[in-house]
Amino acid sequence: MLSLGLLCAGRSCHPDRNFRSNILDLKSSPTRSNYIVTALTQRFSRLTCLRVLCNNRRGFKEVRVSSRLPGVNRAFIAMEKVDSVQKLYTRMRLWEFPDQYVVDPTDGSTGSILSISRVDGSMKLIDELPHCNSVQAPKIQTIFGVMGMLKLLSGSYVLVITGCKSVGSYLGHPIFKVTSIKILPCDHSLKSSSVEQKKMETEFSVLLNAAERTSGLYFSYDVNLTLSSQQLHNLGDELRRLPLWRQADPRFLWNNYMLEMLIENKLDPYLLPIIQGTFQNFQAAIGKDTMDVTLIARRCTRRTGTRMWRRGADSDGYVANFMESEQIVHVNGFTASFVQVRGSIPLLWEQIVDLTYKPKLEIVQFEKAPRVVERHFLDLRKNYGCVLAVDLVNKHGSEGRLNEKYANTMQHVIGDDIRYMHFDFHQICGHIHFERLSILYDQIEDFLKKNRYFLLNEKGDKVEEQLGVVRTNCIDCLDRTNVTQSMIGRRMLESQLQRIGVFSAGETISTHPNFDKNFKLLWANHGDDISIQYSGTPALKGDFVRYGKRTIQGIVKDGWHALARYYLNNFCDGTKQDAIDLLHGHYIVSVSRDMTFLPQRGKYEDLASLPLALALVFLGLFFATMSLKQVGHDIHNLFFSLLWASLSLSILAFVRANGRFFCNRPRLNRPL
């Protein structure tokens, strides 16, 4: 059976939007049994590709008829020539039967139907839909991908994508953002479980609800988002023929752990790689030249978590809040990209919340520091080449002590391919003079020029290759880091545009107001998305990134966001950290362990209740005030007033001394 498909990429529409209205009905055609013509039109697309697909039970064989892709290099079109046996299902219908879930591909492919048991989560492929029970009709819903499966004590839970929207294109392929997730419980076996086991299963399953609120999830059916432009270009033909999940960089594969059950069942067409991060892009015209600028961030899953409960590194050298940011520009047939990374200071350190505004920084197991730093930079060296570590933390105070340990430890790994540089951001730039970052650029310019960026010419030939990476950190790797990375990204984009010939020598982005505005917004939104995932609020100092200067409104917003971070870090993030650890397999549920471990808390945690403590404090102050008013009538009331006041102060002192136990703490991977 032959199918003609007119596929549109670039700024594509929602995968399900207008789908039915664009199907050409050939019921009346005498050749319907031999030919099906499907037209997927796209209103705003700049790419038109015509494919002839030979349809058989083994899959589709693609024959390229014509292609035209303004602004994107032809070399990346060649990447699309992958054996279509490995193509992912782009649209599915979910049937919820009483005893099973059935996922039926509805995108025109001829793959088998997936059946998932609601008793134990076992999976199998079937050829036909089960017969519907006339008494209880199954619920039917369109889904756009299977994210994976998690197994808890007794039940399994399948996560599916129920909503997504197009956010642009990556190297000519449409990119989608997850807007809604649904969890499908396969827990009928709980009926035969003990009461205690049911209680534990409920506690764990509640944590999974946090998955539905996970922000910044992106995917593509056609291109591997875990790889940079340079990595994709360097893929060999053999690797390009593999399914996307087998090409993926496991560091940035958000659903890596959840895909294990699908991999075991060899369900390649259902294995959808997902990243967490951000995807921003814009188009701009400079004279006669039109360019596409994209900024994509990939969050590493090895030590992922929340701001205060994931700091520093683990013993393997994996650091918290590690992000890879890639800036890409397409113009005049050229493709150029530049990659930067950020990540927490690679020492074993922590900053456990204790109700104070700025908890104490503590370095633990410092004797392991040289080994941890060495492992971290060996991993960076393997993935990126030469490394320049830019440390932005303060030189004094608690940050200064951390900086001193970091700088001293770096002396063991510094060499020709690994450099370290400290730049006291707050001392040099203060809170308003961020233009002084040009001082930093002057110090790292030689490294950037030497290690270059990735560049393809209009013929698809590699002209330049990025040979090294700048690794930037502050304490959170959010606010100061984002301002610094945006400055470096700006300078590198100017260098690329001058090399391509769009800019003349000495011409800068700031000389083009509209382009300058869009570029600032690109990086400001980039920083906000990364910050929300780690701290729960948008980035601080975002007004400078957006407008090029500090504003009163921006300073007020920073104050509000700082207070919001305090609340979230102290009273919400412990549970969120548990959910993240569960989703990524950093905590594996075990019947023998969790039946006794999970309910247990620390010595004070069962009694520690901040609302109760504050209520007692205010009650004591109330009685102290009332007694003090009665002192004129009876001097004994002075004693009672002092007694109530002392009681309130004692409770406050106890809360302050044991502040850690009054905060929302993780229960799965316990802090010290």
C-alpha positions as CSV (number, residue, x, y, z in Angstrom):
1,M,0.0,0.0,0.0
2,L,1.4,3.4,-1.0
3,S,1.0,6.6,1.0
4,L,1.9,10.0,-0.1
5,G,2.7,12.2,2.8
6,L,3.3,16.0,2.7
7,L,5.2,16.7,5.9
8,C,5.9,20.1,7.2
9,A,8.6,21.0,9.7
10,G,10.1,24.2,11.1
11,R,7.5,26.1,13.1
12,S,5.0,23.3,13.0
13,C,1.5,23.2,14.4
14,H,0.2,21.1,17.3
15,P,0.4,17.4,16.2
16,D,-3.3,16.9,16.6
17,R,-4.6,20.4,15.6
18,N,-6.6,20.4,12.4
19,F,-5.6,16.8,11.7
20,R,-9.0,15.5,10.8
21,S,-9.9,18.4,8.7
22,N,-6.8,17.9,6.6
23,I,-7.3,14.2,5.9
24,L,-8.3,13.6,2.3
25,D,-11.2,11.1,2.3
26,L,-10.9,8.5,-0.4
27,K,-13.7,6.2,0.5
28,S,-15.3,6.7,-2.9
29,S,-12.1,6.0,-4.7
30,P,-11.8,2.6,-6.4
31,T,-8.1,2.6,-5.7
32,R,-8.5,3.1,-1.9
33,S,-7.2,-0.3,-1.2
34,N,-4.0,0.5,-2.9
35,Y,-3.4,4.1,-2.2
36,I,-4.0,6.5,0.8
37,V,-3.1,10.1,0.4
38,T,-2.6,12.1,3.6
39,A,-1.8,15.8,3.6
40,L,-0.6,17.3,6.8
41,T,-0.6,21.1,6.1
42,Q,1.1,23.7,8.1
43,R,0.0,27.3,8.0
44,F,3.2,29.0,9.1
45,S,5.8,26.4,7.9
46,R,8.8,27.5,5.9
47,L,9.8,24.0,5.0
48,T,8.0,21.8,2.4
49,C,9.1,18.2,1.9
50,L,7.5,15.7,-0.3
51,R,8.0,12.0,0.6
52,V,6.8,8.9,-1.1
53,L,6.4,6.2,1.6
54,C,6.1,2.6,0.8
55,N,3.8,1.1,3.4
56,N,4.1,-2.5,4.5
57,R,4.0,-4.5,7.8
58,R,7.7,-3.9,8.3
59,G,7.4,-0.1,8.2
60,F,8.0,2.6,5.7
61,K,10.7,3.1,3.2
62,E,11.4,6.7,2.4
63,V,12.1,8.1,-1.0
64,R,13.0,11.8,-1.0
65,V,11.3,13.7,-3.9
66,S,12.2,17.2,-3.2
67,S,13.2,19.4,-0.2
68,R,13.7,23.0,0.4
69,L,14.7,24.4,3.7
70,P,15.6,28.1,3.9
71,G,17.8,28.9,6.9
72,V,18.8,25.4,7.8
73,N,21.8,23.6,6.4
74,R,21.3,20.7,4.0
75,A,23.7,18.6,6.1
76,F,21.0,18.3,8.8
77,I,18.4,17.3,6.2
78,A,20.6,14.2,5.5
79,M,20.3,13.3,9.2
80,E,16.6,12.5,8.6
81,K,17.5,9.6,6.3
82,V,16.9,7.0,9.0
83,D,15.4,3.6,8.6
84,S,11.7,4.4,9.2
85,V,11.3,1.1,11.0
86,Q,12.6,3.1,14.0
87,K,10.2,6.0,13.5
88,L,8.3,7.0,16.7
89,Y,4.5,7.0,16.9
90,T,3.4,10.6,16.9
91,R,-0.2,10.2,17.8
92,M,-2.0,7.5,19.7
93,R,-5.4,6.7,21.1
94,L,-5.6,5.5,24.8
95,W,-8.4,3.1,25.6
96,E,-9.0,2.5,29.4
97,F,-10.6,-0.9,29.7
98,P,-11.4,-2.3,33.2
99,D,-8.5,-4.8,33.1
100,Q,-6.0,-3.1,30.8
101,Y,-4.9,0.1,29.0
102,V,-4.6,-0.1,25.3
103,V,-2.4,2.3,23.2
104,D,-3.4,2.3,19.6
105,P,-1.2,4.3,17.1
106,T,-3.4,6.6,15.0
107,D,-0.8,8.4,13.0
108,G,-1.1,6.3,9.9
109,S,1.6,3.8,10.9
110,T,1.0,0.0,10.8
111,G,2.6,-0.9,14.1
112,S,1.1,-3.3,16.6
113,I,-1.2,-2.1,19.5
114,L,0.3,-1.9,23.0
115,S,-1.6,-3.5,25.9
116,I,-0.7,-2.8,29.5
117,S,-2.2,-4.8,32.3
118,R,-3.9,-2.9,35.0
119,V,-3.1,-5.7,37.5
120,D,0.7,-5.8,37.4
121,G,1.7,-3.4,34.6
122,S,2.9,-6.2,32.2
123,M,3.1,-5.2,28.6
124,K,2.4,-7.0,25.3
125,L,1.7,-6.2,21.7
126,I,-1.6,-7.3,20.2
127,D,-3.0,-7.2,16.7
128,E,-6.6,-6.0,17.4
129,L,-8.5,-4.0,19.9
130,P,-10.2,-5.9,22.7
131,H,-14.0,-6.2,22.4
132,C,-15.8,-3.5,24.2
133,N,-18.2,-4.3,27.0
134,S,-21.6,-2.9,26.2
135,V,-22.2,-2.4,29.9
136,Q,-19.1,-0.3,30.6
137,A,-17.7,1.6,27.6
138,P,-13.9,2.3,27.9
139,K,-12.7,5.9,28.2
140,I,-10.9,7.1,25.1
141,Q,-8.3,9.9,24.9
142,T,-5.7,11.1,22.5
143,I,-2.1,10.9,23.7
144,F,1.2,12.1,22.1
145,G,3.7,9.8,23.8
146,V,4.5,7.3,26.5
147,M,7.0,8.7,28.9
148,G,7.7,5.5,30.7
149,M,6.7,3.3,33.7
150,L,7.6,3.4,37.4
151,K,7.2,0.4,39.7
152,L,6.5,0.9,43.4
153,L,5.8,-1.6,46.2
154,S,2.8,-3.4,44.6
155,G,1.7,-1.4,41.6
156,S,3.2,0.0,38.4
157,Y,2.4,3.5,37.0
158,V,2.5,4.5,33.4
159,L,3.1,8.2,32.5
160,V,1.7,9.4,29.2
161,I,1.7,12.8,27.5
162,T,-1.9,14.1,27.1
163,G,-1.0,17.6,25.9
164,C,1.8,19.3,24.0
165,K,2.4,22.4,22.0
166,S,4.8,23.3,19.2
167,V,7.6,25.7,20.3
168,G,9.7,25.9,17.2
169,S,12.2,23.7,15.4
170,Y,15.6,22.3,16.1
171,L,17.8,21.9,13.0
172,G,14.6,21.8,10.9
173,H,12.6,19.4,13.0
174,P,9.5,20.4,15.0
175,I,10.0,20.6,18.8
176,F,7.2,20.1,21.3
177,K,6.7,21.1,24.9
178,V,4.8,18.9,27.3
179,T,1.8,20.8,28.7
180,S,0.0,18.0,30.5
181,I,0.8,14.5,31.8
182,K,-1.5,11.7,33.0
183,I,-0.5,8.9,35.4
184,L,-2.1,5.5,34.7
185,P,-2.1,3.3,37.8
186,C,-1.7,-0.4,37.3
187,D,-2.3,-1.4,40.9
188,H,-5.2,-3.9,41.0
189,S,-2.8,-6.3,42.7
190,L,-3.1,-4.0,45.8
191,K,-6.4,-5.6,46.6
192,S,-4.6,-8.7,47.9
193,S,-1.9,-6.6,49.8
194,S,-1.7,-6.0,53.5
195,V,-3.0,-2.8,55.1
196,E,0.5,-1.6,55.8
197,Q,1.6,-2.2,52.3
198,K,-1.4,-0.3,50.9
199,K,-0.5,2.6,53.2
200,M,3.0,2.7,51.9
201,E,1.9,2.4,48.3
202,T,-0.4,5.4,48.8
203,E,2.4,7.5,50.2
204,F,4.7,6.7,47.3
205,S,2.0,7.2,44.7
206,V,1.2,10.6,46.1
207,L,4.8,11.6,45.3
208,L,4.2,10.7,41.7
209,N,1.6,13.5,41.5
210,A,4.5,15.9,41.4
211,A,5.4,14.5,38.0
212,E,2.3,16.0,36.6
213,R,3.6,19.4,37.7
214,T,7.1,18.9,36.3
215,S,8.0,21.9,34.1
216,G,10.3,22.4,31.1
217,L,9.9,19.0,29.4
218,Y,10.6,18.9,25.6
219,F,10.7,16.2,22.9
220,S,10.9,15.6,19.2
221,Y,9.8,12.7,17.2
222,D,12.5,13.2,14.6
223,V,15.7,14.5,16.1
224,N,17.6,13.7,19.3
225,L,17.4,16.7,21.6
226,T,19.9,15.3,24.1
227,L,22.7,15.9,21.5
228,S,24.2,19.2,20.4
229,S,24.4,20.3,16.8
230,Q,28.1,19.3,16.7
231,Q,27.4,15.9,18.2
232,L,24.5,15.3,15.7
233,H,26.7,16.2,12.8
234,N,29.5,13.9,14.0
235,L,27.2,10.9,14.3
236,G,28.1,8.0,12.0
237,D,25.6,6.5,9.6
238,E,25.4,3.4,11.8
239,L,24.3,5.4,14.9
240,R,21.8,7.5,12.9
241,R,20.0,4.3,11.9
242,L,19.5,3.4,15.6
243,P,16.3,4.4,17.4
244,L,16.4,7.9,19.1
245,W,16.6,6.5,22.6
246,R,19.8,4.5,21.7
247,Q,21.4,7.6,20.3
248,A,20.6,9.7,23.4
249,D,23.1,11.1,25.8
250,P,22.0,9.5,29.1
251,R,23.1,12.6,31.0
252,F,20.2,14.6,29.6
253,L,17.6,11.9,29.0
254,W,14.9,12.9,31.6
255,N,12.9,9.7,31.4
256,N,16.0,7.4,31.2
257,Y,15.0,5.4,34.2
258,M,11.3,5.3,33.3
259,L,12.0,3.8,29.9
260,E,13.6,0.7,31.2
261,M,10.5,-1.4,31.2
262,L,9.7,-0.4,27.6
263,I,13.2,-1.2,26.6
264,E,13.0,-4.6,28.1
265,N,9.8,-5.3,26.1
266,K,11.5,-4.0,22.9
267,L,8.9,-1.3,22.2
268,D,11.2,1.0,20.1
269,P,8.4,2.9,18.4
270,Y,7.0,3.9,21.8
271,L,10.3,5.0,23.3
272,L,10.2,8.8,23.3
273,P,13.3,10.6,24.6
274,I,12.5,13.6,26.7
275,I,14.7,16.4,28.0
276,Q,14.2,18.8,30.8
277,G,15.4,22.4,30.3
278,T,14.2,25.2,28.1
279,F,13.8,26.0,24.4
280,Q,13.7,29.6,23.2
281,N,14.0,31.0,19.7
282,F,13.3,34.0,17.5
283,Q,13.7,35.3,14.0
284,A,15.3,38.6,13.1
285,A,16.3,40.5,9.9
286,I,19.6,42.3,9.5
287,G,19.4,44.1,6.3
288,K,18.6,41.5,3.6
289,D,19.6,38.7,5.9
290,T,17.0,36.7,7.9
291,M,18.3,34.6,10.7
292,D,16.9,32.1,13.2
293,V,18.4,32.2,16.7
294,T,17.7,29.3,19.1
295,L,18.8,28.7,22.7
296,I,18.3,25.3,24.2
297,A,19.2,24.0,27.7
298,R,19.6,20.4,28.7
299,R,19.4,19.5,32.4
300,C,21.6,16.6,33.6
301,T,19.7,14.0,35.6
302,R,22.6,12.5,37.5
303,R,22.3,14.8,40.5
304,T,19.0,16.6,39.8
305,G,16.9,18.2,42.5
306,T,15.9,21.3,44.3
307,R,18.0,24.3,45.3
308,M,18.8,23.5,48.9
309,W,18.6,19.7,48.9
310,R,21.0,19.3,46.0
311,R,24.2,21.2,46.4
312,G,27.8,20.5,45.3
313,A,28.9,17.1,44.0
314,D,28.5,13.5,44.9
315,S,31.3,11.1,45.3
316,D,31.3,10.3,41.6
317,G,31.9,13.9,40.6
318,Y,28.3,14.6,39.3
319,V,27.2,18.1,40.4
320,A,23.9,19.7,41.1
321,N,22.1,22.0,38.7
322,F,24.3,20.9,35.8
323,M,23.0,22.4,32.5
324,E,24.2,22.5,29.0
325,S,23.2,25.6,27.1
326,E,23.5,25.6,23.3
327,Q,23.1,28.8,21.2
328,I,22.4,28.2,17.5
329,V,22.1,30.6,14.6
330,H,21.0,29.7,11.0
331,V,21.6,32.4,8.4
332,N,22.3,32.3,4.6
333,G,22.7,28.5,4.6
334,F,25.3,28.6,7.4
335,T,24.7,26.9,10.8
336,A,26.7,28.0,13.8
337,S,26.4,26.9,17.4
338,F,28.2,27.5,20.7
339,V,27.9,25.4,23.9
340,Q,28.4,26.5,27.5
341,V,27.8,24.6,30.8
342,R,27.0,25.5,34.3
343,G,27.1,23.4,37.5
344,S,27.5,23.6,41.2
345,I,31.0,23.8,42.8
346,P,32.3,20.2,42.5
347,L,33.0,19.6,46.2
348,L,31.1,17.6,48.8
349,W,29.2,20.5,50.4
350,E,25.7,21.2,51.6
351,Q,23.5,24.1,52.8
352,I,20.7,22.4,54.8
353,V,17.7,24.7,55.4
354,D,17.1,25.6,59.0
355,L,14.6,28.5,58.9
356,T,17.4,31.1,58.7
357,Y,17.4,33.2,55.5
358,K,20.9,32.1,54.5
359,P,21.8,28.7,55.9
360,K,25.4,27.9,56.7
361,L,27.6,26.4,54.0
362,E,29.2,23.3,55.2
363,I,32.0,21.3,53.5
364,V,31.8,17.6,54.3
365,Q,34.4,14.9,53.8
366,F,37.0,17.4,52.4
367,E,39.6,14.6,52.2
368,K,37.7,13.3,49.2
369,A,37.7,16.7,47.4
370,P,40.7,16.0,45.1
371,R,39.2,12.7,43.8
372,V,35.8,14.3,43.3
373,V,37.1,17.3,41.4
374,E,39.3,15.1,39.3
375,R,36.4,12.8,38.3
376,H,34.2,15.8,37.5
377,F,36.7,17.5,35.2
378,L,37.7,14.2,33.6
379,D,34.0,13.8,32.6
380,L,33.9,17.4,31.3
381,R,37.1,16.8,29.4
382,K,35.7,13.6,27.8
383,N,32.5,15.3,26.7
384,Y,33.7,18.8,25.7
385,G,37.4,18.9,25.3
386,C,39.3,21.7,27.0
387,V,37.6,23.3,30.0
388,L,37.8,26.8,31.5
389,A,36.2,26.9,34.9
390,V,34.9,30.4,35.8
391,D,34.1,30.8,39.5
392,L,31.8,33.8,40.3
393,V,31.4,33.4,44.1
394,N,32.4,35.9,46.7
395,K,35.9,36.0,48.0
396,H,34.9,36.7,51.6
397,G,32.4,35.2,54.1
398,S,31.1,31.7,53.8
399,E,31.3,31.8,50.0
400,G,34.9,32.8,50.4
401,R,35.7,29.7,52.4
402,L,34.1,27.5,49.7
403,N,36.0,29.4,47.0
404,E,39.3,28.9,48.8
405,K,38.8,25.1,49.1
406,Y,37.7,25.0,45.4
407,A,40.7,27.0,44.2
408,N,43.2,25.0,46.2
409,T,41.7,21.7,45.0
410,M,41.8,22.8,41.4
411,Q,45.6,23.1,41.6
412,H,45.6,19.2,41.3
413,V,43.9,19.2,38.0
414,I,44.9,22.4,36.2
415,G,46.9,21.8,33.1
416,D,47.1,22.7,29.4
417,D,43.5,21.5,28.8
418,I,41.9,22.6,32.2
419,R,42.0,26.1,33.5
420,Y,40.5,27.8,36.5
421,M,39.6,31.5,36.9
422,H,38.0,33.3,39.9
423,F,35.9,36.4,39.2
424,D,34.3,38.0,42.3
425,F,31.1,39.0,40.6
426,H,29.6,41.0,43.5
427,Q,32.8,42.9,44.4
428,I,33.5,43.9,40.8
429,C,30.0,44.4,39.4
430,G,28.1,45.1,42.6
431,H,24.3,45.0,42.2
432,I,24.0,47.4,39.2
433,H,27.3,47.7,37.2
434,F,27.0,44.4,35.2
435,E,28.7,46.1,32.2
436,R,31.9,45.4,34.1
437,L,31.7,41.8,33.0
438,S,33.7,43.0,30.0
439,I,36.7,42.7,32.4
440,L,36.0,39.0,32.7
441,Y,35.6,38.7,28.9
442,D,39.0,40.2,28.4
443,Q,40.5,37.5,30.6
444,I,38.8,34.6,28.8
445,E,38.9,35.9,25.3
446,D,42.0,34.0,24.4
447,F,40.4,30.7,25.5
448,L,37.3,31.4,23.4
449,K,39.2,32.3,20.3
450,K,41.4,29.2,20.6
451,N,38.6,26.7,21.2
452,R,36.2,28.4,18.7
453,Y,32.6,27.3,17.9
454,F,30.8,24.8,15.6
455,L,30.2,26.1,12.1
456,L,28.9,24.6,8.8
457,N,29.0,26.4,5.5
458,E,26.2,26.5,3.0
459,K,27.4,23.3,1.4
460,G,27.2,21.4,4.8
461,D,30.9,21.2,5.2
462,K,32.3,21.6,8.7
463,V,34.4,24.8,8.8
464,E,34.9,25.1,12.6
465,E,34.6,22.7,15.5
466,Q,34.2,23.7,19.1
467,L,37.2,22.2,21.0
468,G,36.5,23.4,24.5
469,V,33.8,24.7,26.9
470,V,33.4,27.4,29.5
471,R,32.1,26.1,32.8
472,T,30.5,28.8,34.9
473,N,29.3,28.6,38.5
474,C,28.2,30.8,41.4
475,I,26.5,29.3,44.5
476,D,23.1,28.5,42.9
477,C,24.4,28.6,39.3
478,L,21.3,30.7,38.5
479,D,21.4,34.5,38.7
480,R,25.1,35.5,38.4
481,T,25.7,32.6,36.1
482,N,22.9,33.5,33.7
483,V,24.1,37.1,33.4
484,T,27.6,35.9,32.7
485,Q,26.6,33.3,30.2
486,S,24.4,35.7,28.3
487,M,27.4,38.1,28.0
488,I,29.6,35.3,26.6
489,G,26.8,34.1,24.3
490,R,26.4,37.7,22.9
491,R,30.1,38.0,22.2
492,M,30.3,34.6,20.5
493,L,27.2,35.3,18.3
494,E,28.8,38.6,17.2
495,S,32.0,36.7,16.3
496,Q,30.0,34.1,14.3
497,L,28.0,36.7,12.4
498,Q,31.2,38.6,11.5
499,R,32.7,35.3,10.3
500,I,29.7,34.5,8.1
501,G,29.6,38.0,6.7
502,V,26.4,39.3,8.2
503,F,28.2,41.7,10.5
504,S,31.1,43.9,9.4
505,A,34.2,44.1,11.6
506,G,33.4,45.9,14.8
507,E,29.6,45.7,14.3
508,T,27.7,44.5,17.4
509,I,24.3,43.2,18.3
510,S,23.6,46.4,20.2
511,T,23.7,48.4,16.9
512,H,20.5,46.7,15.9
513,P,17.8,47.6,18.5
514,N,15.2,45.0,17.5
515,F,17.7,42.2,17.3
516,D,19.2,43.4,20.6
517,K,15.8,43.3,22.3
518,N,15.0,39.8,21.1
519,F,18.4,38.5,22.1
520,K,18.0,39.9,25.7
521,L,14.6,38.3,26.0
522,L,15.9,35.0,24.7
523,W,18.5,34.8,27.5
524,A,16.2,36.2,30.2
525,N,13.5,33.6,29.5
526,H,16.2,31.0,29.4
527,G,17.4,32.0,32.8
528,D,13.9,32.1,34.3
529,D,13.0,28.6,33.1
530,I,16.2,27.1,34.5
531,S,15.7,29.0,37.8
532,I,12.0,27.9,38.2
533,Q,13.1,24.2,37.8
534,Y,15.8,24.5,40.5
535,S,14.6,27.1,42.9
536,G,10.9,27.5,42.2
537,T,11.1,31.2,41.1
538,P,12.3,33.1,38.1
539,A,15.9,34.2,38.1
540,L,17.1,37.3,40.0
541,K,18.9,40.1,38.1
542,G,16.6,39.3,35.2
543,D,16.0,43.0,34.5
544,F,19.6,43.5,33.4
545,V,19.5,40.5,31.0
546,R,16.2,41.8,29.6
547,Y,16.9,45.6,29.4
548,G,20.7,45.9,29.8
549,K,20.3,47.8,33.1
550,R,19.0,47.4,36.6
551,T,15.6,48.9,37.3
552,I,13.6,49.7,40.4
553,Q,10.9,47.3,39.3
554,G,13.5,44.6,38.8
555,I,15.0,45.1,42.3
556,V,11.5,44.9,43.9
557,K,10.8,41.7,41.9
558,D,14.1,40.3,43.1
559,G,13.1,40.9,46.7
560,W,9.7,39.2,46.2
561,H,11.3,36.2,44.5
562,A,13.9,35.9,47.2
563,L,11.1,35.7,49.8
564,A,9.3,33.1,47.7
565,R,12.5,31.1,47.4
566,Y,12.8,31.1,51.2
567,Y,9.3,29.8,51.7
568,L,9.6,27.1,49.0
569,N,13.1,25.9,50.1
570,N,12.0,25.6,53.8
571,F,8.5,24.3,53.5
572,C,7.9,22.6,50.1
573,D,11.1,21.4,48.5
574,G,11.7,18.3,50.7
575,T,8.6,16.5,49.3
576,K,9.5,17.7,45.8
577,Q,13.0,16.3,46.2
578,D,11.5,12.9,47.1
579,A,9.4,13.0,44.0
580,I,12.4,13.8,41.8
581,D,14.5,11.0,43.3
582,L,11.6,8.6,42.7
583,L,11.1,9.6,39.0
584,H,14.8,9.3,38.2
585,G,15.6,6.1,40.0
586,H,17.8,7.7,42.6
587,Y,15.7,5.9,45.1
588,I,14.5,2.4,44.2
589,V,11.4,1.2,46.1
590,S,12.1,-2.1,47.9
591,V,9.5,-4.1,49.9
592,S,12.0,-5.4,52.4
593,R,13.3,-1.9,53.1
594,D,10.4,0.5,52.7
595,M,7.8,-1.4,54.8
596,T,9.7,-0.3,57.9
597,F,11.9,2.6,56.7
598,L,9.6,5.2,55.1
599,P,7.3,5.9,58.1
600,Q,10.2,6.6,60.4
601,R,11.4,10.1,61.0
602,G,14.1,11.7,63.1
603,K,13.9,12.1,66.8
604,Y,12.3,15.5,66.7
605,E,10.5,15.4,63.3
606,D,7.4,13.7,64.6
607,L,6.9,16.4,67.2
608,A,8.2,19.4,65.2
609,S,5.4,21.5,63.9
610,L,6.1,25.1,63.0
611,P,2.4,26.2,62.9
612,L,1.9,24.7,66.4
613,A,5.1,26.3,67.7
614,L,4.1,29.7,66.3
615,A,0.6,29.4,67.7
616,L,2.0,28.7,71.2
617,V,4.4,31.7,70.9
618,F,1.6,34.1,70.0
619,L,-0.6,32.6,72.7
620,G,2.1,33.1,75.3
621,L,2.6,36.7,74.1
622,F,-1.1,37.3,74.3
623,F,-1.3,36.1,77.9
624,A,1.8,38.0,78.8
625,T,0.3,41.2,77.4
626,M,-3.0,40.6,79.2
627,S,-1.2,39.9,82.5
628,L,0.9,43.0,82.1
629,K,-2.2,45.2,81.8
630,Q,-3.5,43.8,85.1
631,V,-0.3,44.6,87.0
632,G,-1.9,47.9,88.4
633,H,-4.5,45.8,90.1
634,D,-2.4,43.0,91.3
635,I,1.5,42.9,91.4
636,H,1.4,39.1,91.0
637,N,0.3,39.6,87.4
638,L,3.8,40.8,86.7
639,F,5.1,37.4,87.6
640,F,2.6,35.7,85.2
641,S,3.4,38.2,82.5
642,L,7.1,37.3,82.7
643,L,6.3,33.6,82.9
644,W,4.2,33.7,79.7
645,A,6.9,35.8,77.9
646,S,9.6,33.5,79.0
647,L,7.6,30.5,77.7
648,S,7.2,32.2,74.3
649,L,10.9,33.0,74.1
650,S,11.9,29.5,75.1
651,I,9.8,28.1,72.3
652,L,11.3,30.5,69.8
653,A,14.8,29.5,71.0
654,F,14.0,25.8,70.7
655,V,12.7,26.4,67.1
656,R,15.8,28.3,66.1
657,A,18.2,25.7,67.6
658,N,16.3,22.9,65.9
659,G,15.3,24.7,62.8
660,R,16.2,21.9,60.4
661,F,13.5,19.6,61.9
662,F,10.8,22.2,61.4
663,C,11.4,22.4,57.7
664,N,10.1,20.1,55.0
665,R,12.8,17.5,54.6
666,P,13.3,14.7,52.1
667,R,12.4,11.3,53.5
668,L,13.8,9.0,50.9
669,N,17.5,10.0,50.5
670,R,18.0,11.6,53.9
671,P,20.3,14.6,54.4
672,L,22.8,14.5,57.2
